[in-house]
Amino acid sequence: MFVTLRPLDEPLLVALLDAAVAGAEPAEVMPPVAGAEGWSDAARAAFLTFHRSRSVGAVAPVERTWVILEGDTVVGAGRLEPVADGLEVGLWLARGARGRGIGHAAVRELVARAGGRPVVAATTADNVAAVAVLRDLGAVLVESDDAVHAVLPGERVTEVAGPGPAR
């Protein structure tokens, strides 16, 4: 399996939307859209607006987002967002890419891109796959009610993540 991360840009944003429409529900990849069910025109527009306002082309990006590719195929996205206790990692994969180690490889790469800064994650206890990836990568997990919070050990690399244009 050949997994790479490429910085999200405008051409990749269209491919990412296509991957989301083909392999995920809108609620899995972005905040809810009022009045829209499924991948309506409003949901598709909201997806593009969401990424443009947070990363691609934003004057003051709040996160760095990468497209996850398996070979040449877009299969999801990962992000690093500065938060009070480090960088929060987030990830989604299209259904066809789940359960094959792609998420594990992508999270490992995102942690490496954090430049040694603490990396945190949040998920729910019923997201068994995410909890397994976090545990396997050596995260310290704290569970309360249905929430799972994780702190991942950092790795040093030369690229430092943070707000600013994706490289």
C-alpha positions as CSV (number, residue, x, y, z in Angstrom):
1,M,0.0,0.0,0.0
2,F,1.4,3.3,-1.1
3,V,-0.1,6.2,1.0
4,T,1.0,9.8,0.6
5,L,-0.2,13.1,1.9
6,R,-0.3,16.2,-0.4
7,P,-1.2,19.7,0.8
8,L,-4.7,20.6,0.0
9,D,-5.0,23.0,-2.9
10,E,-7.8,24.1,-5.2
11,P,-7.4,21.3,-7.8
12,L,-7.2,18.7,-5.1
13,L,-10.2,20.2,-3.3
14,V,-12.4,19.2,-6.2
15,A,-11.0,15.6,-6.1
16,L,-11.5,15.5,-2.4
17,L,-15.1,16.5,-2.8
18,D,-15.6,13.7,-5.3
19,A,-14.0,11.2,-2.9
20,A,-16.3,12.4,-0.1
21,V,-19.4,12.2,-2.3
22,A,-18.5,8.7,-3.5
23,G,-17.4,7.3,-0.1
24,A,-18.6,9.2,2.9
25,E,-21.6,10.9,4.4
26,P,-21.5,14.7,4.8
27,A,-21.6,14.4,8.6
28,E,-18.4,12.3,8.5
29,V,-16.4,15.0,6.7
30,M,-17.7,18.4,7.7
31,P,-20.1,20.2,10.1
32,P,-23.8,19.7,9.4
33,V,-25.6,21.7,6.8
34,A,-29.0,23.0,7.8
35,G,-31.8,21.6,5.7
36,A,-29.6,19.5,3.5
37,E,-29.8,15.7,3.4
38,G,-27.0,13.7,1.8
39,W,-24.8,15.3,-0.9
40,S,-27.2,17.9,-2.0
41,D,-26.0,20.9,-4.0
42,A,-26.0,22.9,-0.7
43,A,-23.9,20.2,1.0
44,R,-21.4,20.2,-1.9
45,A,-21.1,23.9,-1.8
46,A,-20.7,23.9,2.0
47,F,-17.9,21.3,1.7
48,L,-16.0,23.6,-0.6
49,T,-16.7,26.7,1.5
50,F,-15.6,24.9,4.7
51,H,-12.2,24.0,3.3
52,R,-11.7,27.3,1.6
53,S,-12.4,29.2,4.8
54,R,-10.2,27.0,7.0
55,S,-7.3,26.1,4.8
56,V,-7.3,26.5,1.0
57,G,-7.0,30.1,0.1
58,A,-7.9,31.4,3.6
59,V,-6.3,34.7,4.5
60,A,-5.8,33.4,8.0
61,P,-5.9,29.6,7.8
62,V,-6.9,27.9,11.1
63,E,-5.5,24.5,10.1
64,R,-3.3,22.7,7.6
65,T,-5.1,20.1,5.6
66,W,-3.6,17.3,3.4
67,V,-5.3,15.0,0.9
68,I,-4.6,11.4,1.6
69,L,-3.8,9.4,-1.5
70,E,-3.5,5.7,-2.0
71,G,-1.4,5.6,-5.1
72,D,-2.9,8.2,-7.3
73,T,-6.4,7.9,-5.8
74,V,-7.8,10.5,-3.3
75,V,-9.2,8.5,-0.4
76,G,-9.6,11.1,2.4
77,A,-8.1,14.0,4.2
78,G,-6.1,14.7,7.3
79,R,-5.5,17.9,9.2
80,L,-3.5,19.5,12.0
81,E,-5.1,22.4,13.8
82,P,-3.4,24.5,16.5
83,V,-5.2,24.1,19.9
84,A,-4.3,25.1,23.4
85,D,-2.4,21.9,24.2
86,G,-0.6,21.4,20.8
87,L,-1.9,20.4,17.4
88,E,-5.2,18.5,17.0
89,V,-5.1,15.7,14.4
90,G,-8.2,14.9,12.4
91,L,-8.8,12.4,9.7
92,W,-11.6,11.0,7.5
93,L,-11.4,8.2,4.9
94,A,-13.8,7.1,2.2
95,R,-15.5,3.8,3.0
96,G,-13.4,1.8,0.5
97,A,-10.2,2.9,2.2
98,R,-11.2,2.0,5.7
99,G,-9.8,-1.0,7.6
100,R,-6.7,-1.4,5.4
101,G,-4.1,0.5,7.4
102,I,-4.4,3.8,5.5
103,G,-5.6,5.7,8.5
104,H,-2.8,4.4,10.6
105,A,-0.2,5.4,8.0
106,A,-1.8,8.8,7.5
107,V,-2.0,9.6,11.3
108,R,1.7,8.5,11.7
109,E,2.6,10.9,8.9
110,L,0.6,13.8,10.3
111,V,2.3,13.3,13.7
112,A,5.6,13.4,12.0
113,R,4.6,16.7,10.3
114,A,3.8,18.2,13.7
115,G,7.5,19.0,14.1
116,G,7.8,17.6,17.6
117,R,4.8,19.6,18.9
118,P,2.3,17.7,21.1
119,V,-0.4,16.1,19.0
120,V,-3.9,15.5,20.5
121,A,-7.0,13.8,19.1
122,A,-10.6,13.5,20.1
123,T,-13.1,10.8,19.1
124,T,-15.9,8.7,20.5
125,A,-15.6,5.4,22.2
126,D,-17.7,3.8,19.5
127,N,-15.2,4.8,16.8
128,V,-13.3,1.5,17.4
129,A,-11.0,2.0,14.4
130,A,-9.8,5.5,15.4
131,V,-9.3,4.3,19.0
132,A,-7.3,1.3,17.7
133,V,-5.1,3.5,15.5
134,L,-4.4,6.0,18.4
135,R,-3.6,3.1,20.8
136,D,-1.3,1.4,18.3
137,L,0.6,4.7,17.7
138,G,1.3,4.9,21.4
139,A,-1.2,7.5,22.4
140,V,-2.2,8.1,26.0
141,L,-5.9,7.7,26.0
142,V,-8.3,9.2,28.5
143,E,-11.9,8.1,28.3
144,S,-14.8,9.9,29.9
145,D,-18.4,9.1,29.1
146,D,-18.5,8.5,25.4
147,A,-15.5,10.7,24.6
148,V,-11.9,9.5,24.1
149,H,-9.1,12.1,24.2
150,A,-5.6,11.1,23.1
151,V,-2.1,12.6,23.3
152,L,0.3,11.1,20.8
153,P,4.1,11.1,21.1
154,G,5.7,13.5,18.7
155,E,8.3,12.8,16.1
156,R,10.8,15.4,14.9
157,V,10.9,16.3,11.2
158,T,11.9,19.5,9.4
159,E,8.5,20.7,8.4
160,V,6.6,22.5,11.2
161,A,2.8,22.5,11.0
162,G,0.7,25.4,12.0
163,P,-1.4,28.1,10.5
164,G,-0.3,29.4,7.2
165,P,-0.3,28.4,3.6
166,A,0.1,24.6,3.1
167,R,3.4,23.6,1.6
